Amino acid sequence: MSERAGVLRVVLATANPDKAVEITALLDGALEPLPRPPGLPDVPEDGTTVEENAHLKAAAAAAATGLPAVADDTVLEVDALGGAPGLRSGRYAGDGAHYVENTAKLLREMAAVPEPERGARVRTVALLCFPDGRTVAGHGVTLGRIADRPSGRSGFGYDAVFVPGEGDGRTLGQMTAEEKRVLFCRGRAFRDLVARLGARV
């Protein structure tokens, strides 16, 4: 059975432990997350859209486990860089690059860009795939700008340099988990996903 006490059990497709913790908190009991099974191979994220990459990961986990699986794909798009890093956000400094290396490369490329032109957006697609191939997707976008240096120790990815336009001037890395949950596109995408499933977070 994939449901218990009316709550849908879903496998987390992500291999990123930081992201798994964040997604579990975002689901907040609306769905029951199960850990990614040991030995599940990584899936090449070679889709041409954010939604395709989320689907590749979720579909592979659903096929391997026989349970519904949820995955997200999140991309940073910087105006001054023509939308880069985009689909390469997680490996901007090269395959296997760490968050710090990706952020450092971004700041190097933005070094000469003046404040008014540092606009950026982060987009997330959160996608649930059932073993029979059915999918449900939620979407989220956060507009903001790229700071000129990292600030804050919370979060991961580009959090330390992304300043949400709806915030108070702090980076995501300076915010609490609850503040990030409200403002960041991953929270918005998972709330949208759960709403489309007829539940609430």
Short mmCIF file of the C-alpha atoms (twelve columns), coordinates in Angstrom:
data_MODEL
# 
_entry.id   MODEL 
# 
loop_
_atom_site.group_PDB 
_atom_site.id 
_atom_site.type_symbol 
_atom_site.label_atom_id 
_atom_site.label_alt_id 
_atom_site.label_comp_id 
_atom_site.label_asym_id 
_atom_site.label_seq_id 
_atom_site.Cartn_x 
_atom_site.Cartn_y 
_atom_site.Cartn_z 
_atom_site.pdbx_PDB_model_num 
ATOM 1   C CA . MET A 1   0.000  0.000  0.000   1 
ATOM 2   C CA . SER A 2   1.216  3.518  -0.740  1 
ATOM 3   C CA . GLU A 3   -1.112 5.202  1.746   1 
ATOM 4   C CA . ARG A 4   -1.312 5.008  5.514   1 
ATOM 5   C CA . ALA A 5   -3.966 6.718  7.600   1 
ATOM 6   C CA . GLY A 6   -5.004 8.731  4.550   1 
ATOM 7   C CA . VAL A 7   -1.491 10.132 3.967   1 
ATOM 8   C CA . LEU A 8   0.253  9.288  0.724   1 
ATOM 9   C CA . ARG A 9   3.692  7.717  1.218   1 
ATOM 10  C CA . VAL A 10  6.253  8.965  -1.280  1 
ATOM 11  C CA . VAL A 11  9.889  8.115  -1.889  1 
ATOM 12  C CA . LEU A 12  12.300 11.048 -1.910  1 
ATOM 13  C CA . ALA A 13  14.228 10.769 -5.162  1 
ATOM 14  C CA . THR A 14  16.919 13.274 -4.236  1 
ATOM 15  C CA . ALA A 15  20.427 12.090 -3.405  1 
ATOM 16  C CA . ASN A 16  21.207 15.473 -1.801  1 
ATOM 17  C CA . PRO A 17  20.886 15.123 2.001   1 
ATOM 18  C CA . ASP A 18  20.395 18.871 2.523   1 
ATOM 19  C CA . LYS A 19  17.570 18.926 0.033   1 
ATOM 20  C CA . ALA A 20  15.986 15.798 1.562   1 
ATOM 21  C CA . VAL A 21  15.843 17.483 4.973   1 
ATOM 22  C CA . GLU A 22  14.312 20.617 3.479   1 
ATOM 23  C CA . ILE A 23  11.703 18.731 1.442   1 
ATOM 24  C CA . THR A 24  10.701 16.633 4.452   1 
ATOM 25  C CA . ALA A 25  10.071 19.814 6.433   1 
ATOM 26  C CA . LEU A 26  8.143  21.357 3.547   1 
ATOM 27  C CA . LEU A 27  5.814  18.364 3.285   1 
ATOM 28  C CA . ASP A 28  5.045  18.776 7.006   1 
ATOM 29  C CA . GLY A 29  2.845  15.680 7.234   1 
ATOM 30  C CA . ALA A 30  0.816  16.368 4.075   1 
ATOM 31  C CA . LEU A 31  2.733  13.508 2.450   1 
ATOM 32  C CA . GLU A 32  4.762  10.856 4.254   1 
ATOM 33  C CA . PRO A 33  8.310  10.945 2.866   1 
ATOM 34  C CA . LEU A 34  10.341 7.755  2.693   1 
ATOM 35  C CA . PRO A 35  14.134 7.932  2.361   1 
ATOM 36  C CA . ARG A 36  15.828 7.302  -0.945  1 
ATOM 37  C CA . PRO A 37  16.645 3.566  -1.083  1 
ATOM 38  C CA . PRO A 38  20.327 2.673  -0.742  1 
ATOM 39  C CA . GLY A 39  21.905 1.700  -4.018  1 
ATOM 40  C CA . LEU A 40  19.456 3.633  -6.181  1 
ATOM 41  C CA . PRO A 41  21.667 4.890  -9.021  1 
ATOM 42  C CA . ASP A 42  21.964 8.576  -9.805  1 
ATOM 43  C CA . VAL A 43  19.964 9.730  -12.802 1 
ATOM 44  C CA . PRO A 44  21.645 11.943 -15.417 1 
ATOM 45  C CA . GLU A 45  19.887 15.311 -15.348 1 
ATOM 46  C CA . ASP A 46  20.037 15.768 -19.091 1 
ATOM 47  C CA . GLY A 47  16.537 17.091 -19.696 1 
ATOM 48  C CA . THR A 48  16.013 20.289 -21.657 1 
ATOM 49  C CA . THR A 49  13.664 21.871 -19.084 1 
ATOM 50  C CA . VAL A 50  13.349 22.076 -15.316 1 
ATOM 51  C CA . GLU A 51  10.235 19.901 -15.419 1 
ATOM 52  C CA . GLU A 52  11.959 17.236 -17.532 1 
ATOM 53  C CA . ASN A 53  14.791 16.939 -15.018 1 
ATOM 54  C CA . ALA A 54  12.375 16.655 -12.090 1 
ATOM 55  C CA . HIS A 55  10.462 13.984 -14.000 1 
ATOM 56  C CA . LEU A 56  13.604 11.985 -14.817 1 
ATOM 57  C CA . LYS A 57  14.509 11.742 -11.136 1 
ATOM 58  C CA . ALA A 58  11.001 11.009 -9.837  1 
ATOM 59  C CA . ALA A 59  10.194 8.455  -12.540 1 
ATOM 60  C CA . ALA A 60  13.406 6.519  -11.915 1 
ATOM 61  C CA . ALA A 61  12.710 6.299  -8.177  1 
ATOM 62  C CA . ALA A 62  9.095  5.270  -8.758  1 
ATOM 63  C CA . ALA A 63  10.139 2.545  -11.200 1 
ATOM 64  C CA . ALA A 64  12.801 1.226  -8.812  1 
ATOM 65  C CA . THR A 65  10.563 1.112  -5.728  1 
ATOM 66  C CA . GLY A 66  7.047  0.575  -7.030  1 
ATOM 67  C CA . LEU A 67  5.946  3.556  -4.922  1 
ATOM 68  C CA . PRO A 68  5.081  7.144  -5.803  1 
ATOM 69  C CA . ALA A 69  8.241  9.241  -5.802  1 
ATOM 70  C CA . VAL A 70  8.804  12.968 -5.537  1 
ATOM 71  C CA . ALA A 71  11.659 15.032 -6.917  1 
ATOM 72  C CA . ASP A 72  12.367 18.645 -7.583  1 
ATOM 73  C CA . ASP A 73  14.618 20.542 -9.914  1 
ATOM 74  C CA . THR A 74  15.643 24.066 -8.999  1 
ATOM 75  C CA . VAL A 75  17.544 26.470 -11.217 1 
ATOM 76  C CA . LEU A 76  19.076 29.900 -10.756 1 
ATOM 77  C CA . GLU A 77  18.727 32.250 -13.722 1 
ATOM 78  C CA . VAL A 78  20.800 35.438 -13.663 1 
ATOM 79  C CA . ASP A 79  19.796 38.235 -16.033 1 
ATOM 80  C CA . ALA A 80  23.324 39.577 -16.586 1 
ATOM 81  C CA . LEU A 81  24.522 36.078 -17.538 1 
ATOM 82  C CA . GLY A 82  21.806 35.462 -20.110 1 
ATOM 83  C CA . GLY A 83  19.906 33.114 -17.793 1 
ATOM 84  C CA . ALA A 84  22.937 31.110 -16.639 1 
ATOM 85  C CA . PRO A 85  23.653 28.983 -14.727 1 
ATOM 86  C CA . GLY A 86  20.135 27.677 -15.518 1 
ATOM 87  C CA . LEU A 87  19.956 23.923 -15.951 1 
ATOM 88  C CA . ARG A 88  23.602 23.664 -14.894 1 
ATOM 89  C CA . SER A 89  22.973 25.350 -11.538 1 
ATOM 90  C CA . GLY A 90  24.009 22.296 -9.523  1 
ATOM 91  C CA . ARG A 91  27.216 21.752 -11.480 1 
ATOM 92  C CA . TYR A 92  28.075 25.262 -12.654 1 
ATOM 93  C CA . ALA A 93  31.738 24.919 -11.680 1 
ATOM 94  C CA . GLY A 94  31.911 21.415 -13.153 1 
ATOM 95  C CA . ASP A 95  30.478 17.958 -12.532 1 
ATOM 96  C CA . GLY A 96  30.717 17.102 -8.855  1 
ATOM 97  C CA . ALA A 97  31.313 20.730 -7.847  1 
ATOM 98  C CA . HIS A 98  30.414 21.760 -4.290  1 
ATOM 99  C CA . TYR A 99  28.040 24.609 -3.438  1 
ATOM 100 C CA . VAL A 100 30.997 26.799 -2.498  1 
ATOM 101 C CA . GLU A 101 32.672 26.261 -5.869  1 
ATOM 102 C CA . ASN A 102 29.493 27.011 -7.815  1 
ATOM 103 C CA . THR A 103 28.898 30.182 -5.803  1 
ATOM 104 C CA . ALA A 104 32.501 31.307 -6.217  1 
ATOM 105 C CA . LYS A 105 32.287 30.925 -9.989  1 
ATOM 106 C CA . LEU A 106 29.032 32.888 -10.056 1 
ATOM 107 C CA . LEU A 107 30.522 35.753 -8.045  1 
ATOM 108 C CA . ARG A 108 33.597 35.874 -10.279 1 
ATOM 109 C CA . GLU A 109 31.414 36.200 -13.349 1 
ATOM 110 C CA . MET A 110 29.290 38.866 -11.636 1 
ATOM 111 C CA . ALA A 111 32.213 40.868 -10.264 1 
ATOM 112 C CA . ALA A 112 31.896 43.729 -12.772 1 
ATOM 113 C CA . VAL A 113 28.092 43.808 -12.862 1 
ATOM 114 C CA . PRO A 114 26.662 46.913 -11.114 1 
ATOM 115 C CA . GLU A 115 23.896 46.685 -8.514  1 
ATOM 116 C CA . PRO A 116 20.969 47.684 -10.763 1 
ATOM 117 C CA . GLU A 117 21.820 44.871 -13.179 1 
ATOM 118 C CA . ARG A 118 22.198 41.984 -10.703 1 
ATOM 119 C CA . GLY A 119 18.628 40.737 -11.058 1 
ATOM 120 C CA . ALA A 120 17.966 36.996 -10.886 1 
ATOM 121 C CA . ARG A 121 15.233 34.463 -10.336 1 
ATOM 122 C CA . VAL A 122 15.118 30.965 -8.895  1 
ATOM 123 C CA . ARG A 123 12.593 28.468 -10.275 1 
ATOM 124 C CA . THR A 124 11.516 25.108 -8.881  1 
ATOM 125 C CA . VAL A 125 9.382  22.327 -10.272 1 
ATOM 126 C CA . ALA A 126 8.296  19.773 -7.655  1 
ATOM 127 C CA . LEU A 127 7.006  16.645 -9.355  1 
ATOM 128 C CA . LEU A 128 5.309  13.521 -8.020  1 
ATOM 129 C CA . CYS A 129 5.415  10.453 -10.252 1 
ATOM 130 C CA . PHE A 130 3.242  7.396  -9.628  1 
ATOM 131 C CA . PRO A 131 4.396  3.905  -10.654 1 
ATOM 132 C CA . ASP A 132 1.775  3.858  -13.406 1 
ATOM 133 C CA . GLY A 133 3.320  6.946  -14.995 1 
ATOM 134 C CA . ARG A 134 0.845  9.562  -13.776 1 
ATOM 135 C CA . THR A 135 2.458  12.814 -12.675 1 
ATOM 136 C CA . VAL A 136 1.473  15.888 -10.698 1 
ATOM 137 C CA . ALA A 137 3.693  18.972 -10.744 1 
ATOM 138 C CA . GLY A 138 3.897  22.115 -8.641  1 
ATOM 139 C CA . HIS A 139 5.712  25.288 -9.638  1 
ATOM 140 C CA . GLY A 140 7.395  28.100 -7.735  1 
ATOM 141 C CA . VAL A 141 9.384  31.222 -8.622  1 
ATOM 142 C CA . THR A 142 11.269 33.703 -6.448  1 
ATOM 143 C CA . LEU A 143 12.580 36.955 -7.907  1 
ATOM 144 C CA . GLY A 144 15.568 38.709 -6.405  1 
ATOM 145 C CA . ARG A 145 19.185 39.688 -6.994  1 
ATOM 146 C CA . ILE A 146 22.705 38.371 -6.551  1 
ATOM 147 C CA . ALA A 147 24.678 39.886 -3.657  1 
ATOM 148 C CA . ASP A 148 28.294 40.906 -4.192  1 
ATOM 149 C CA . ARG A 149 29.557 38.543 -1.470  1 
ATOM 150 C CA . PRO A 150 28.230 35.569 0.509   1 
ATOM 151 C CA . SER A 151 26.335 36.331 3.708   1 
ATOM 152 C CA . GLY A 152 24.855 33.848 6.175   1 
ATOM 153 C CA . ARG A 153 25.479 30.242 7.082   1 
ATOM 154 C CA . SER A 154 21.996 28.761 6.707   1 
ATOM 155 C CA . GLY A 155 20.737 26.798 3.736   1 
ATOM 156 C CA . PHE A 156 22.777 25.464 0.841   1 
ATOM 157 C CA . GLY A 157 23.295 25.954 -2.873  1 
ATOM 158 C CA . TYR A 158 23.288 29.651 -3.760  1 
ATOM 159 C CA . ASP A 159 21.402 30.696 -0.611  1 
ATOM 160 C CA . ALA A 160 24.271 32.816 0.723   1 
ATOM 161 C CA . VAL A 161 24.253 35.111 -2.324  1 
ATOM 162 C CA . PHE A 162 20.573 35.219 -3.326  1 
ATOM 163 C CA . VAL A 163 18.557 38.140 -1.928  1 
ATOM 164 C CA . PRO A 164 14.773 37.667 -2.390  1 
ATOM 165 C CA . GLY A 165 13.006 40.770 -3.655  1 
ATOM 166 C CA . GLU A 166 10.146 40.241 -1.203  1 
ATOM 167 C CA . GLY A 167 12.477 40.088 1.788   1 
ATOM 168 C CA . ASP A 168 14.228 42.710 3.880   1 
ATOM 169 C CA . GLY A 169 17.590 42.761 2.129   1 
ATOM 170 C CA . ARG A 170 19.018 39.611 3.707   1 
ATOM 171 C CA . THR A 171 20.194 36.643 1.688   1 
ATOM 172 C CA . LEU A 172 18.444 33.306 2.027   1 
ATOM 173 C CA . GLY A 173 21.530 32.186 3.920   1 
ATOM 174 C CA . GLN A 174 20.792 34.758 6.616   1 
ATOM 175 C CA . MET A 175 17.169 33.671 7.055   1 
ATOM 176 C CA . THR A 176 15.619 31.096 9.325   1 
ATOM 177 C CA . ALA A 177 14.269 27.901 7.807   1 
ATOM 178 C CA . GLU A 178 10.725 29.201 8.294   1 
ATOM 179 C CA . GLU A 179 11.481 32.501 6.552   1 
ATOM 180 C CA . LYS A 180 13.028 30.632 3.634   1 
ATOM 181 C CA . ARG A 181 10.069 28.262 3.495   1 
ATOM 182 C CA . VAL A 182 7.737  31.232 2.931   1 
ATOM 183 C CA . LEU A 183 9.824  33.154 0.400   1 
ATOM 184 C CA . PHE A 184 11.769 30.556 -1.546  1 
ATOM 185 C CA . CYS A 185 10.528 28.900 -4.711  1 
ATOM 186 C CA . ARG A 186 11.050 25.351 -3.390  1 
ATOM 187 C CA . GLY A 187 8.514  25.962 -0.630  1 
ATOM 188 C CA . ARG A 188 6.128  27.526 -3.116  1 
ATOM 189 C CA . ALA A 189 6.493  24.625 -5.531  1 
ATOM 190 C CA . PHE A 190 5.828  21.981 -2.894  1 
ATOM 191 C CA . ARG A 191 2.830  23.897 -1.540  1 
ATOM 192 C CA . ASP A 192 1.521  24.080 -5.102  1 
ATOM 193 C CA . LEU A 193 2.137  20.347 -5.585  1 
ATOM 194 C CA . VAL A 194 0.313  19.407 -2.388  1 
ATOM 195 C CA . ALA A 195 -2.563 21.767 -3.239  1 
ATOM 196 C CA . ARG A 196 -2.915 20.047 -6.604  1 
ATOM 197 C CA . LEU A 197 -3.115 16.741 -4.743  1 
ATOM 198 C CA . GLY A 198 -5.955 18.111 -2.641  1 
ATOM 199 C CA . ALA A 199 -3.989 18.574 0.604   1 
ATOM 200 C CA . ARG A 200 -2.326 21.485 2.352   1 
ATOM 201 C CA . VAL A 201 1.032  22.337 3.854   1 
# 
